[in-house]
């Protein structure tokens, strides 16, 4: 199975500038919904890109998140965010999630 981690990403996909192997579970988030992925995880990613650090996110789902969590594990806890704006769209690979 191909995962984001094992696939060469196109040039328009912005990849992290931090070493994912250095991340530790320093943030615990209950409920792994789209709002969290689009905001808190994205902000953590941007801070790591700008300043570095080892602040990874541990996702905990108490209710009906089994499918989403297994999908996240299958792609090595990596996400891709598509940002849409007046200037066009941009994609970035998002990596601060450590475990689920």
N, C-alpha and C positions, 0 to 999 in steps of 0.2 A: 504494500500500500504506500502511495506517495503521501508525504506530509509536507506542510509548509517548510519545515526545517530541512527536509532532504531535497527540496526542489529549488532549482535556480529561478529566482524571481525576476520578472521583467524590470527594466531600468526605471520605469515610472513608479515602482513600489519602493517607498522609502524604508530602509532597514535600520534597526537600532544601531547606535554607535557605542553601546555598552556591552560588556561581557556577561551574557546570561548565566554562565556557570558560577558567577560570583554572587548572584542574588540569593537572599535568604528570606524566609517567610517572616516578614516584619509587620505586614498589614494583614489582618484577618477581616474578611468581608462576608457577612451573612446575606445570602440571596444573590445569585449571580445572574441578574437580569440585564436587559439591553441598556438601561439607563446607567448602571454601574460600568458596563463595558465601554460605553461611549463617553463617560465623564471621568470617573475616578481612575479607572485603569489607563485611560488615555492621558490624563494629567500626570500620573505616576510615570508613564513611559516618557513623556516630554521632560520631566524633571531629571530622570535618569540620563536621558540624552544630553541635557544641558550641563548637569553637575556631576553625573556619575553617582555612585553609591551602591548599596546592596539591598535596597528596599523592594522585595518581592511581595506578591499578594497571594494569600491562601484563600481560596474560595470555598465557602461552606453553604450547602443548600439543605435546608431542613425539610422542604416540601417539594415534591414532584420535580426535582431537578436532575434525576438520574440520567435521562437521555442527554441533556445538555452537558453534564459532567463527563459522561463517557465519550461524547464527541470531542470535548476539550482534551481529554487524556489521549485520544487517538491521534490528535494533531500536535502532540507534544506541548500542550498548554499554550499554543500560539494562536493569535487572533489577527485578523486583518480588518482595518477600519477604512471605510470609504467616506471621505469628506467631500461634500458638495458645496460649491460656492459660485458666486457671480463670475469669478475668474476661471472656473472650470472645476474638475474633480481631481482629487489626489487620493492615492491609496498608501497606507503605511502598514508595515508589519508591526504588530504590537506584542511585546514579550514579557511584561512584568509578572504574569501569572505563573506561580511556581507549582502549585498543586491544587487539586480539587477533590 
